[in-house]
Amino acid sequence: METCGCDTPTLPPDPDTERPKPKGPRKWRLAMVMLTFVYPLVTMLVYVTMPLTHEWEIWHRTLIITPITVTTIVFVIHPLVFRLFGRYINAA
């Protein structure tokens, strides 16, 4: 037996009563659902920015598109995906 410093003995955890750790989201399911949301976003941004930036270099265009894409994924798409498909993504 061990002591916790409070004169009360503590027992080691019983392996028969330990709960299994919950699994995290299935990464392949998350990837497939995210792809269905991110692909249309990127495609739309390319179509919207192309007429405005047709003379620009490709790295200039991606410099504009990438922050918009990342911000939209973090603050809109990711929360929406987990609210709508969280059970499916986390299902065993």
NORMOVEN-V468531 format. One record per backbone hydrogen bond with DSSP energy under -0.5 kcal/mol. CO is the residue of the C=O (numbers start at 1). NH is the residue of the N-H. E is the energy in kcal/mol with one decimal. If there is no record, write none. Layout:
# NORMOVEN-V468531
CO:NH:E / CO:NH:E
This chain:
# NORMOVEN-V468531
2:10:-2.9 / 7:9:-0.6 / 8:4:-0.9 / 10:2:-1.8 / 13:15:-0.5 / 14:17:-1.1 / 14:18:-0.7 / 25:27:-0.6 / 26:30:-2.4 / 27:31:-2.6 / 28:32:-2.1 / 29:33:-2.4 / 30:34:-2.8 / 31:35:-2.3 / 32:36:-1.6 / 33:37:-0.9 / 34:37:-0.8 / 34:38:-3.2 / 35:39:-2.1 / 37:41:-1.1 / 38:42:-2.7 / 39:43:-2.6 / 40:44:-2.6 / 41:45:-2.4 / 42:46:-2.3 / 43:47:-2.3 / 44:48:-2.4 / 45:49:-2.5 / 46:50:-2.1 / 47:51:-0.7 / 48:52:-0.5 / 49:53:-1.9 / 53:56:-1.6 / 57:60:-0.6 / 57:61:-1.6 / 58:62:-2.5 / 59:63:-1.3 / 60:64:-1.0 / 61:64:-0.8 / 61:65:-2.7 / 62:66:-2.5 / 63:67:-0.5 / 64:68:-0.9 / 65:69:-2.6 / 66:70:-2.9 / 67:71:-2.2 / 68:72:-2.2 / 69:73:-2.4 / 70:74:-2.6 / 71:75:-2.4 / 72:76:-1.9 / 72:77:-2.4 / 73:78:-2.9 / 76:80:-1.9 / 77:81:-3.1 / 78:82:-2.2 / 79:83:-2.0 / 80:84:-2.6 / 81:85:-3.3 / 82:86:-1.0 / 85:89:-2.7 / 86:90:-2.4 / 87:91:-0.8 / 88:91:-0.5 / 89:26:-2.4
